[in-house]
């Protein structure tokens, strides 16, 4: 399939709805990496390796040398926000990165001024931003489209991708207007309030053939109408919800417990978080969206209906508490009640003092680079191979998502091998020993 991939020539514009803590940490980090001040720790595209062929061949190139990804020096950032602070000001207020590091890239960050955001306070009640667009849903979609085209022309970009780094929207389920593209566009014209702000950005991008990755648990592109549009314009989509702190640990630990057939009685998770995301999630309607995203992970990994003796009675509880003194330094506690041989109980306790945006920034970068690769590879629709980065992976209707991070990584790596015409790797390994028997 290698011959079908268009080269990553020219500039790649990464446009971000929501220039808050995650986005500003990403942008400042990339600018610092360009200057040789920092390293892209946590980014698979920049620091990861991939095995090719048999183990005896010792081919283990870096991913960025194996697949034709956009170079960091060819990236141009832009975005929208409900506050008018430039990226330097926003990053300073977010207090994720040290001021000295921010000062070293101050000129680059100050040049990035957000465009007015498509916003509806009903979807994020705890935000009071005034740097917003006005008009009907259709008018806001047209304004976002104009923003994208103007940005592309102004910065001489050859390609654009959108990565949602905005707030978690309130929980709601798809309705009749989300079931087809025709119904969705009619609802746009009718200024239907069941079209969320994130859907406005996704619609504008997909209509232009621009890939869209959803970093929040919002419904957004996880509806038939926008899936239909993505196929119509041959455009890849990925969602949803960056897999960062507590859920990252769950997708690492739960597969290990399941692999050893150890039972789980209960898994209690609580978090404290003080950044803008924590403020938004302090509203019950917004928390519900995040809770649904986080709850599904264990069920998909453990499959209690298939393993009733081990997981049929599991009690899974999640809490998120807004605690301003912690800022972006999220802290999570997990109490896991497990049982082993003959049903004897044991416990696991985890106290993860993480940095939410430090974990999310490389995810946003990788999604942008990989979804641009997908577009250049003529891939369209749902990109399940990018589930590795997401809490609530988007799949085709009726297809159960894979949340085991190790299986997700295998899927991602095999997709890259497939794109580049390399043999897929099953890790069976029997061929090595069969060859040895034949030699003897």
C-alpha positions in Angstrom: 0.0 0.0 0.0 3.1 2.2 0.3 2.8 3.6 -3.2 -0.6 5.2 -2.4 0.8 7.5 0.4 1.2 11.1 -0.6 4.4 12.6 0.7 4.3 15.0 3.7 5.4 18.0 1.6 4.9 21.6 2.7 3.4 22.9 5.9 0.8 21.1 8.1 -1.6 23.4 10.0 -2.8 22.0 13.3 -5.9 23.9 14.3 -7.2 23.4 17.8 -10.6 24.4 19.2 -9.8 25.2 22.8 -6.4 26.8 23.5 -6.3 25.9 27.2 -3.9 24.0 29.3 -3.5 21.0 26.9 -3.2 22.9 23.7 -0.8 25.6 25.1 1.4 22.8 26.6 1.5 21.1 23.2 2.3 24.3 21.3 5.0 25.5 23.7 6.5 22.0 23.9 6.8 21.7 20.1 8.3 25.2 19.8 10.8 24.3 22.6 11.6 21.0 20.8 12.3 22.8 17.6 14.8 24.9 19.4 16.5 21.9 21.0 15.5 23.0 24.5 13.5 19.9 25.3 12.8 16.4 24.2 9.4 15.0 22.9 9.0 12.5 25.8 5.7 10.6 25.6 5.3 11.0 21.9 5.3 7.7 20.0 5.7 9.4 16.6 8.8 11.2 17.8 10.5 8.7 20.2 8.9 5.3 19.5 10.4 2.4 17.6 8.7 -0.3 15.6 10.0 -3.8 14.9 10.0 -5.0 11.2 10.3 -8.5 10.0 11.7 -11.3 12.1 13.5 -10.7 15.4 16.7 -12.1 13.9 16.7 -9.3 11.3 17.3 -6.7 14.0 15.2 -4.1 12.1 13.9 -1.7 14.7 13.6 1.8 13.2 12.1 4.9 14.8 8.5 5.3 13.7 9.2 8.8 12.3 11.9 7.3 10.1 9.7 4.5 9.0 6.5 6.2 7.9 6.3 9.6 6.1 5.1 11.9 8.9 5.1 15.7 8.9 8.3 17.1 10.3 7.8 19.2 13.5 9.6 22.1 11.7 6.8 22.1 9.1 3.9 22.5 11.7 2.0 25.7 12.0 -0.4 26.0 15.0 -3.6 28.0 15.3 -7.0 27.7 17.0 -10.1 29.1 18.7 -10.9 29.9 22.3 -13.6 31.6 24.4 -10.9 33.8 26.0 -8.8 36.2 23.9 -5.5 35.6 25.6 -2.6 34.8 23.2 -1.0 31.4 23.7 1.8 32.9 25.9 -0.7 34.5 28.2 -2.9 31.4 28.3 0.0 29.1 29.0 1.2 31.4 31.8 -2.2 31.3 33.4 -2.4 27.5 33.0 0.7 27.2 35.1 1.6 23.8 33.6 5.1 24.8 32.3 7.8 26.7 34.1 7.9 30.4 33.2 11.5 30.1 32.1 10.6 27.6 29.5 7.7 29.7 28.3 9.9 32.8 28.1 12.3 30.9 25.8 9.5 30.5 23.2 7.6 33.7 24.1 7.9 35.3 20.7 6.5 32.3 19.0 3.6 31.9 21.5 2.7 35.6 21.5 2.1 35.5 17.8 -0.6 32.9 18.3 -3.9 34.8 19.0 -7.1 32.7 19.1 -9.9 33.1 16.7 -13.4 33.7 18.2 -14.9 30.4 19.4 -18.2 28.8 18.3 -19.7 28.5 21.8 -22.9 27.7 23.6 -22.8 28.2 27.3 -25.5 25.5 27.8 -22.9 22.9 26.8 -20.3 24.2 29.3 -22.2 26.1 32.0 -19.1 26.9 34.1 -17.3 28.8 31.4 -17.8 32.6 31.0 -15.8 33.4 27.9 -16.8 36.3 25.8 -14.4 35.8 22.8 -17.2 34.1 20.9 -18.9 34.0 17.6 -22.5 35.1 17.2 -25.3 33.8 14.9 -27.2 30.7 14.1 -25.6 27.2 14.0 -25.3 27.5 10.2 -23.7 30.9 10.4 -21.2 29.7 13.0 -20.3 26.7 10.8 -19.8 29.1 7.9 -17.6 31.3 10.1 -15.5 28.4 11.2 -15.1 27.3 7.6 -13.9 30.8 6.7 -11.5 30.8 9.6 -9.9 27.5 8.3 -9.6 28.7 4.7 -8.1 32.1 5.8 -5.6 30.4 8.1 -4.5 28.0 5.4 -4.0 30.8 2.9 -2.3 33.2 5.4 0.2 30.6 6.6 0.8 28.8 3.3 -0.4 25.5 4.6 -0.6 22.5 2.2 -2.7 20.5 4.7 -4.8 21.1 7.8 -6.0 18.9 10.6 -8.3 19.7 13.6 -7.8 18.3 17.0 -10.4 19.1 19.6 -8.8 20.2 22.9 -11.8 22.1 24.2 -13.9 21.4 27.3 -16.1 18.4 27.9 -19.6 19.2 26.8 -22.8 18.1 28.7 -23.9 14.6 28.3 -26.6 13.9 25.8 -27.4 11.1 23.3 -27.8 11.2 19.5 -31.3 12.2 18.3 -33.1 12.1 15.0 -31.1 15.1 13.6 -27.9 13.2 14.1 -28.9 10.1 12.1 -28.1 11.3 8.6 -26.2 14.1 6.9 -29.3 15.5 5.3 -31.1 15.7 8.7 -28.0 17.3 10.3 -27.7 19.9 7.6 -31.4 20.7 7.8 -30.9 21.1 11.6 -28.0 23.5 11.0 -30.2 25.6 8.8 -32.9 25.5 11.5 -30.4 26.6 14.2 -31.2 23.4 16.2 -29.6 23.6 19.6 -29.0 19.8 19.6 -26.0 20.5 17.4 -23.2 21.1 19.9 -20.3 23.5 19.4 -17.8 20.6 18.8 -20.1 19.3 16.0 -19.9 22.7 14.3 -16.1 22.5 14.1 -16.2 18.8 13.0 -18.8 19.6 10.3 -16.8 22.5 9.0 -13.6 20.5 8.9 -15.1 17.4 7.3 -17.0 19.4 4.7 -13.6 20.7 3.6 -12.0 17.2 3.7 -10.0 18.0 6.8 -9.3 15.2 9.3 -10.8 15.6 12.8 -9.7 14.1 16.1 -11.8 14.4 19.2 -9.8 14.7 22.4 -12.9 15.0 24.7 -15.7 12.5 25.5 -18.2 14.6 23.6 -20.6 13.0 21.1 -19.1 15.1 18.2 -18.1 12.8 15.3 -19.6 9.7 17.0 -22.9 10.1 15.1 -24.1 8.6 11.8 -24.4 12.1 10.1 -20.7 13.0 10.5 -19.5 9.5 9.9 -21.4 9.7 6.6 -19.8 13.1 5.8 -16.3 11.7 6.6 -16.9 8.9 4.1 -18.3 11.3 1.5 -15.3 13.5 1.6 -12.8 10.6 2.0 -11.7 12.1 5.4 -10.4 10.2 8.5 -11.9 10.8 12.0 -10.8 9.6 15.4 -12.4 9.8 18.8 -12.8 10.1 21.7 -11.3 11.5 24.9 -7.5 11.6 25.4 -6.3 8.7 27.5 -4.1 10.3 30.1 -4.0 9.6 33.9 -6.2 7.3 35.7 -7.7 5.6 32.7 -4.2 5.0 31.2 -3.4 3.1 34.4 -6.6 1.1 34.1 -5.8 0.0 30.5 -2.4 -1.1 31.6 -3.3 -2.9 34.9 -6.7 -4.4 34.0 -5.3 -6.4 31.0 -2.6 -7.8 33.3 -5.1 -9.0 35.9 -7.4 -10.5 33.3 -4.4 -12.2 31.6 -3.7 -14.0 34.9 -7.4 -14.8 35.5 -7.5 -12.9 38.7 -10.9 -11.8 39.9 -12.0 -8.3 40.7 -14.7 -7.5 43.2 -14.5 -3.7 43.0 -12.6 -0.8 41.6 -13.1 2.6 43.2 -11.5 5.6 41.5 -11.4 9.2 42.6 -9.6 12.3 41.2 -8.9 15.9 42.2 -8.2 18.4 39.5 -8.0 22.2 39.5 -7.6 23.4 35.9 -10.3 24.6 33.5 -11.2 21.0 32.7 -11.8 20.4 36.5 -14.0 23.6 36.6 -16.1 22.4 33.7 -16.5 18.9 35.1 -17.7 20.4 38.4 -21.1 20.6 36.7 -23.0 17.3 37.0 -24.1 17.3 33.3 -20.5 17.7 32.1 -19.2 15.1 34.6 -21.8 12.6 33.3 -20.1 12.8 29.8 -16.7 12.0 31.3 -18.1 9.3 33.6 -19.6 7.4 30.8 -16.3 7.5 28.9 -14.3 6.3 31.9 -16.7 3.6 33.1 -16.7 1.7 29.8 -13.0 0.9 29.9 -13.1 -1.9 32.5 -16.3 -3.5 31.0 -14.7 -3.8 27.6 -11.4 -5.2 28.9 -12.8 -7.6 31.5 -16.0 -8.7 29.7 -18.0 -9.7 32.8 -20.7 -11.4 30.7 -18.1 -13.9 29.5 -16.3 -14.2 32.8 -19.0 -14.1 35.5 -17.0 -16.0 38.1 -14.2 -13.4 37.9 -15.9 -10.1 37.1 -19.7 -10.7 37.3 -20.1 -8.8 40.6 -17.6 -6.0 40.0 -18.5 -2.7 41.5 -17.0 0.2 39.6 -17.3 3.8 41.0 -15.7 7.0 39.6 -15.5 10.4 41.2 -13.9 13.7 39.9 -13.6 16.6 42.4 -12.7 20.2 41.4 -9.8 21.3 43.6 -8.3 24.6 42.5 -5.0 24.4 44.5 -3.8 21.4 42.5 -4.2 23.3 39.2 -3.2 21.0 36.3 -1.5 18.5 38.6 -4.2 15.9 38.8 -4.1 13.3 41.5 -6.0 10.0 41.4 -6.5 7.3 43.9 -7.6 3.8 43.0 -8.6 1.0 45.4 -8.9 -2.3 43.7 -10.3 -5.3 45.5 -9.1 -8.5 43.8 -9.2 -12.2 44.6 -7.1 -15.1 43.6 -6.7 -18.9 44.2 -9.7 -20.3 46.1 -11.2 -16.9 46.3 -8.8 -15.4 48.8 -9.0 -11.6 48.8 -6.2 -9.1 48.0 -6.0 -5.4 47.4 -4.1 -3.0 45.1 -3.8 0.7 45.9 -2.6 3.3 43.4 -1.9 7.0 44.1 -1.0 8.6 40.8 0.3 12.2 41.1 0.3 13.0 37.4 0.3 16.2 35.3 -2.8 16.1 33.1 -1.5 18.3 30.2 2.0 16.8 30.2 0.4 13.4 29.5 -2.2 14.8 27.0 0.1 17.1 24.9 2.1 14.2 23.2 -1.2 12.4 22.5 -2.6 15.4 20.7 0.6 15.7 18.7 0.6 12.0 17.7 -3.1 12.1 16.7 -2.5 15.1 14.5 0.4 13.5 12.8 -1.1 10.1 12.4 -4.5 11.4 11.2 -2.7 13.5 8.6 -0.9 10.3 7.5 -4.2 8.6 7.3 -5.6 11.3 5.0 -2.5 11.1 2.7 -2.9 7.3 2.7 -6.5 7.7 1.3 -8.0 6.3 4.5 -11.4 7.6 5.5 -14.0 7.3 8.2 -13.3 5.9 11.7 -9.7 5.2 12.4 -9.9 2.5 15.0 -6.1 2.0 14.9 -5.8 5.3 16.8 -7.7 3.8 19.8 -4.3 3.6 21.5 -4.7 7.2 22.5 -8.3 7.3 23.5 -10.4 6.5 26.5 -13.6 5.7 24.6 -12.5 4.5 21.1 -14.9 5.1 18.3 -15.9 2.0 16.4 -18.5 1.0 13.8 -22.0 0.6 15.3 -22.3 -2.9 16.9 -18.5 -3.4 17.0 -17.2 -3.6 20.5 -14.2 -1.3 21.2 -10.8 -2.7 22.2 -9.5 -1.0 25.4 -6.5 -3.2 26.2 -3.6 -0.8 25.6 -1.3 -3.6 24.5 -3.7 -4.9 21.8 -4.3 -1.3 20.8 -0.5 -0.8 20.3 -0.3 -4.0 18.2 -3.2 -2.8 16.1 -1.5 0.6 15.6 1.9 -0.9 14.7 0.4 -3.4 12.3 -1.5 -0.7 10.6 1.7 1.2 10.0 3.4 -2.0 8.7 0.4 -2.6 6.4 0.6 1.0 5.0 4.3 0.6 4.3 4.1 -2.9 2.7 5.8 -4.7 5.5 4.7 -8.1 6.9 2.3 -8.0 9.9 3.6 -9.4 13.1 1.6 -11.9 15.1 4.2 -12.6 17.8 3.5 -16.4 17.3 7.2 -17.1 17.1 6.9 -20.8 16.1 8.6 -20.3 12.8 12.0 -19.7 14.5 11.9 -23.1 16.2 10.5 -24.9 13.1 13.5 -23.5 11.1 15.8 -24.9 13.8 14.2 -28.3 13.7 14.6 -28.4 9.9 18.3 -27.4 10.2 18.9 -30.3 12.6 
